[in-house]
Amino acid sequence: MGIPTLISTATADDDSEIEFTSGIDSTYDEYMFVFTDINQSLDGYHLRFQVNASGQSGFNEVMTTTVFTAKHDEGDTTTALAYETALDQAQGTGYQPIARTLGNGADESAAGILHLFSPSNTTYVKHFYSRFSNYNSSNYVYDTHTAGYINVTAAITEIKFGPNTGNLDGVIQMYGIA
């Protein structure tokens, strides 16, 4: 792994979404988004993302994704490892969940990292993966792994993060990796 260079920091304070609309360019082949203390205003909604290709709008690029989670409840009675078929996409244009069913309590937050590879490449599709840890609305800790590709050969220049509904607090930092 190369050396991360901080490009920008976005702090949400009861915002419906966070967008990075500049700074994703050909300077770096890999971009890393670091999420700290993400908390949502409503119980049980996913933290999600979507992108725009250069010159496009609507945050609706085609993706193929896969999601699996490991979970453990607070009472130490239930554990599971599962492929989350309801959260993946097969050439879908929806927002992709990356942290599952966050809670809205002060102790129900998420932290994680999303990597986006070669977003400025205009020959190949763009790959990504993420890993998040969160305490969710049903008193479980989740370890959520998401991976896939954005099926466009145009450059990706914008990315948006937010819950299905409601607002969020927290910090997202965008790094370029040389």
C-alpha positions as a Markdown table, in Angstrom:
| # | Residue | x | y | z |
|---|---|---|---|---|
| 1 | Met | 0.0 | 0.0 | 0.0 |
| 2 | Gly | 1.2 | 3.5 | -0.8 |
| 3 | Ile | 1.3 | 6.5 | 1.4 |
| 4 | Pro | -2.1 | 8.1 | 2.0 |
| 5 | Thr | -2.4 | 11.9 | 1.4 |
| 6 | Leu | -5.4 | 13.7 | 2.9 |
| 7 | Ile | -7.3 | 15.5 | 0.2 |
| 8 | Ser | -10.4 | 16.7 | 2.1 |
| 9 | Thr | -12.5 | 16.3 | 5.2 |
| 10 | Ala | -16.3 | 16.5 | 5.4 |
| 11 | Thr | -18.1 | 16.8 | 8.7 |
| 12 | Ala | -21.8 | 16.0 | 8.8 |
| 13 | Asp | -23.9 | 17.6 | 11.5 |
| 14 | Asp | -27.5 | 16.4 | 11.0 |
| 15 | Asp | -27.0 | 16.4 | 7.2 |
| 16 | Ser | -28.9 | 14.1 | 4.8 |
| 17 | Glu | -25.8 | 13.3 | 2.7 |
| 18 | Ile | -22.1 | 14.1 | 2.2 |
| 19 | Glu | -20.8 | 14.6 | -1.3 |
| 20 | Phe | -17.3 | 14.8 | -2.6 |
| 21 | Thr | -17.6 | 16.7 | -5.9 |
| 22 | Ser | -14.0 | 17.7 | -6.4 |
| 23 | Gly | -10.6 | 16.1 | -5.8 |
| 24 | Ile | -11.3 | 12.7 | -7.5 |
| 25 | Asp | -9.1 | 12.9 | -10.6 |
| 26 | Ser | -6.1 | 11.4 | -12.2 |
| 27 | Thr | -3.7 | 12.5 | -9.5 |
| 28 | Tyr | -4.0 | 9.1 | -7.6 |
| 29 | Asp | -4.8 | 5.6 | -8.8 |
| 30 | Glu | -6.5 | 4.8 | -5.5 |
| 31 | Tyr | -8.8 | 6.8 | -3.2 |
| 32 | Met | -9.6 | 5.9 | 0.3 |
| 33 | Phe | -12.6 | 7.2 | 2.3 |
| 34 | Val | -12.2 | 6.9 | 6.1 |
| 35 | Phe | -15.4 | 7.1 | 8.2 |
| 36 | Thr | -15.3 | 8.1 | 11.8 |
| 37 | Asp | -18.2 | 8.2 | 14.4 |
| 38 | Ile | -21.0 | 8.0 | 11.8 |
| 39 | Asn | -24.3 | 8.2 | 13.6 |
| 40 | Gln | -27.8 | 8.4 | 12.0 |
| 41 | Ser | -30.8 | 10.2 | 13.2 |
| 42 | Leu | -33.2 | 7.3 | 12.6 |
| 43 | Asp | -32.9 | 3.6 | 13.7 |
| 44 | Gly | -32.3 | 0.8 | 11.3 |
| 45 | Tyr | -31.2 | 2.4 | 8.0 |
| 46 | His | -28.1 | 1.5 | 6.0 |
| 47 | Leu | -25.2 | 3.9 | 5.2 |
| 48 | Arg | -24.9 | 3.9 | 1.4 |
| 49 | Phe | -23.0 | 5.4 | -1.5 |
| 50 | Gln | -23.3 | 6.0 | -5.2 |
| 51 | Val | -21.1 | 7.8 | -7.8 |
| 52 | Asn | -21.3 | 10.0 | -10.9 |
| 53 | Ala | -19.3 | 9.6 | -14.0 |
| 54 | Ser | -17.7 | 12.7 | -15.5 |
| 55 | Gly | -20.4 | 15.1 | -16.8 |
| 56 | Gln | -23.2 | 13.0 | -15.4 |
| 57 | Ser | -25.8 | 13.8 | -12.7 |
| 58 | Gly | -28.2 | 11.8 | -10.6 |
| 59 | Phe | -25.8 | 9.5 | -8.8 |
| 60 | Asn | -27.1 | 6.4 | -10.6 |
| 61 | Glu | -24.1 | 4.6 | -12.2 |
| 62 | Val | -24.5 | 0.8 | -12.8 |
| 63 | Met | -22.9 | -1.4 | -10.2 |
| 64 | Thr | -22.4 | -5.1 | -9.5 |
| 65 | Thr | -21.7 | -5.8 | -5.8 |
| 66 | Thr | -21.6 | -8.4 | -3.1 |
| 67 | Val | -22.1 | -8.0 | 0.7 |
| 68 | Phe | -21.4 | -10.3 | 3.6 |
| 69 | Thr | -21.6 | -9.7 | 7.3 |
| 70 | Ala | -20.5 | -11.2 | 10.6 |
| 71 | Lys | -22.6 | -10.3 | 13.6 |
| 72 | His | -22.6 | -10.9 | 17.4 |
| 73 | Asp | -25.4 | -9.7 | 19.7 |
| 74 | Glu | -24.7 | -7.8 | 23.0 |
| 75 | Gly | -26.2 | -10.6 | 25.1 |
| 76 | Asp | -23.7 | -13.1 | 23.7 |
| 77 | Thr | -26.6 | -15.4 | 22.5 |
| 78 | Thr | -26.4 | -15.1 | 18.7 |
| 79 | Thr | -23.6 | -15.0 | 16.2 |
| 80 | Ala | -23.8 | -15.4 | 12.4 |
| 81 | Leu | -21.9 | -15.1 | 9.2 |
| 82 | Ala | -24.1 | -14.4 | 6.2 |
| 83 | Tyr | -24.1 | -13.5 | 2.6 |
| 84 | Glu | -26.5 | -10.6 | 2.4 |
| 85 | Thr | -28.3 | -11.2 | -0.9 |
| 86 | Ala | -30.8 | -8.4 | -0.2 |
| 87 | Leu | -28.0 | -5.8 | -0.1 |
| 88 | Asp | -26.1 | -6.7 | -3.3 |
| 89 | Gln | -26.8 | -5.5 | -6.8 |
| 90 | Ala | -26.5 | -7.2 | -10.2 |
| 91 | Gln | -26.1 | -4.3 | -12.7 |
| 92 | Gly | -28.2 | -2.1 | -10.4 |
| 93 | Thr | -28.3 | 1.7 | -10.3 |
| 94 | Gly | -29.3 | 2.1 | -6.7 |
| 95 | Tyr | -27.3 | 3.3 | -3.8 |
| 96 | Gln | -25.0 | 0.6 | -2.4 |
| 97 | Pro | -25.2 | -0.2 | 1.3 |
| 98 | Ile | -21.8 | -0.3 | 3.0 |
| 99 | Ala | -22.8 | -0.3 | 6.7 |
| 100 | Arg | -25.9 | -2.3 | 7.8 |
| 101 | Thr | -28.9 | -1.0 | 9.9 |
| 102 | Leu | -27.2 | 1.6 | 12.0 |
| 103 | Gly | -28.8 | 2.7 | 15.2 |
| 104 | Asn | -29.4 | 6.2 | 16.3 |
| 105 | Gly | -28.2 | 6.0 | 19.9 |
| 106 | Ala | -25.1 | 7.7 | 21.1 |
| 107 | Asp | -23.4 | 4.2 | 21.3 |
| 108 | Glu | -24.8 | 3.1 | 17.9 |
| 109 | Ser | -22.3 | 4.4 | 15.5 |
| 110 | Ala | -20.1 | 3.1 | 12.6 |
| 111 | Ala | -16.6 | 3.4 | 11.5 |
| 112 | Gly | -15.0 | 2.1 | 8.3 |
| 113 | Ile | -13.0 | 2.5 | 5.1 |
| 114 | Leu | -14.0 | 2.4 | 1.4 |
| 115 | His | -11.3 | 2.0 | -1.3 |
| 116 | Leu | -12.0 | 3.1 | -4.9 |
| 117 | Phe | -9.5 | 2.1 | -7.6 |
| 118 | Ser | -8.6 | 3.9 | -10.8 |
| 119 | Pro | -11.6 | 6.2 | -10.9 |
| 120 | Ser | -10.1 | 8.3 | -13.7 |
| 121 | Asn | -9.3 | 5.4 | -16.0 |
| 122 | Thr | -11.4 | 5.6 | -19.2 |
| 123 | Thr | -10.7 | 2.1 | -20.4 |
| 124 | Tyr | -11.8 | -0.2 | -17.5 |
| 125 | Val | -14.6 | -0.5 | -15.0 |
| 126 | Lys | -13.9 | 0.9 | -11.5 |
| 127 | His | -13.5 | -1.6 | -8.6 |
| 128 | Phe | -14.1 | -0.9 | -4.9 |
| 129 | Tyr | -14.3 | -2.6 | -1.5 |
| 130 | Ser | -15.2 | -1.5 | 2.0 |
| 131 | Arg | -15.2 | -2.8 | 5.5 |
| 132 | Phe | -17.3 | -1.3 | 8.3 |
| 133 | Ser | -17.9 | -2.0 | 12.0 |
| 134 | Asn | -21.0 | -0.7 | 13.6 |
| 135 | Tyr | -23.3 | -1.2 | 16.5 |
| 136 | Asn | -26.7 | -1.5 | 15.1 |
| 137 | Ser | -30.3 | -0.7 | 16.0 |
| 138 | Ser | -31.0 | -4.3 | 17.3 |
| 139 | Asn | -28.0 | -4.5 | 19.7 |
| 140 | Tyr | -25.7 | -6.3 | 17.4 |
| 141 | Val | -22.2 | -5.5 | 16.4 |
| 142 | Tyr | -21.8 | -5.9 | 12.6 |
| 143 | Asp | -18.6 | -6.4 | 10.5 |
| 144 | Thr | -19.8 | -5.6 | 7.0 |
| 145 | His | -17.7 | -6.3 | 3.9 |
| 146 | Thr | -18.8 | -4.9 | 0.5 |
| 147 | Ala | -17.1 | -5.2 | -2.8 |
| 148 | Gly | -17.8 | -4.8 | -6.5 |
| 149 | Tyr | -17.4 | -2.7 | -9.5 |
| 150 | Ile | -18.9 | 0.3 | -11.1 |
| 151 | Asn | -19.7 | -0.7 | -14.7 |
| 152 | Val | -18.7 | 2.5 | -16.6 |
| 153 | Thr | -15.5 | 3.3 | -18.5 |
| 154 | Ala | -16.0 | 7.0 | -18.1 |
| 155 | Ala | -14.0 | 8.7 | -15.3 |
| 156 | Ile | -15.7 | 8.8 | -11.9 |
| 157 | Thr | -15.5 | 12.3 | -10.5 |
| 158 | Glu | -18.1 | 12.5 | -7.7 |
| 159 | Ile | -19.2 | 10.3 | -4.8 |
| 160 | Lys | -22.1 | 10.7 | -2.3 |
| 161 | Phe | -22.7 | 9.0 | 1.0 |
| 162 | Gly | -25.9 | 9.0 | 3.2 |
| 163 | Pro | -28.6 | 6.9 | 4.8 |
| 164 | Asn | -31.7 | 5.5 | 3.2 |
| 165 | Thr | -33.7 | 8.2 | 5.1 |
| 166 | Gly | -32.9 | 10.6 | 7.9 |
| 167 | Asn | -29.7 | 12.5 | 8.6 |
| 168 | Leu | -26.3 | 11.7 | 9.8 |
| 169 | Asp | -23.4 | 13.0 | 11.9 |
| 170 | Gly | -19.7 | 12.1 | 11.6 |
| 171 | Val | -16.6 | 12.7 | 9.7 |
| 172 | Ile | -15.5 | 11.3 | 6.3 |
| 173 | Gln | -12.0 | 12.0 | 5.1 |
| 174 | Met | -10.9 | 11.4 | 1.5 |
| 175 | Tyr | -7.3 | 10.3 | 0.9 |
| 176 | Gly | -5.3 | 9.7 | -2.3 |
| 177 | Ile | -2.9 | 6.8 | -2.2 |
| 178 | Ala | 0.3 | 7.2 | -4.3 |
